[in-house]
Amino acid sequence: MKLPKIIGVILIGVGVWALNVSFQTYLPGPEDILADESGKMLESIQVYCEYYDPINRDTFEPCQSEFEGIRNTLNMLGIGLFVAGILSYYKWLVQLLGIVRDKLLR
């Protein structure tokens, strides 16, 4: 395999991973956090939003904004890396589409 194809596979993989993480990045509701007996959910949330308190409703909106920022950043990063990985296969894709076009025009 050539280097661009290896880099393309890596970019596609990292892009898909970042998109997957972005879809899972959300701030759970306070009732879900308080129902977690282990307390790990609140600990993981406070890594990104130190001042979050599920009992205090005033801390929900600022933390929600932070989580939306993280989600949007990961989403854009994932899309960019995925597209860059696909573009590394540009010549191969053009050849494949040419073959398909020739087959369909016959």
Order of alpha helices (4+ residues) and beta strands (2+ residues): alpha-alpha-alpha-alpha-alpha
